[in-house]
Amino acid sequence: MIDALNYLDRLAPLYVVPGNHEFDEGDPAMLLDSIERSNFEWLGSNVTLNPSGRSMSKTIVENVIIPLGNLKLVSSRSPCMAIIKVPISGMPLLDSRRDI
């Protein structure tokens, strides 16, 4: 699955969130391995990586601002270019934080 998502990330920026099934076993190894193998960003405002001595080159970010590209704005005075940015942030419940 990670290989397929890495391929999609080459076509367009990809952002992934861990789902409930990543926490079913209580062993974070599968998720940690997936994060390490991925070329895309993982988002999770209620998840903290705590790999217990394992060195990680990547992390889960709490929020991100995605630039979507340039938009040409035309006004009666002068045309100009603007960059559109979309912020993405989670709003978890206070008691929903998970350490992995």
Secondary structure by P-SEA (a helix, b strand, c coil): caaaaaaaaaacbbbbbbcccccccccaaaaaaaaaaccbbbbbcccccccccccccbbbbcbbbbbcbbbbbbcccccbbbbbbbbbbbbccccccccc
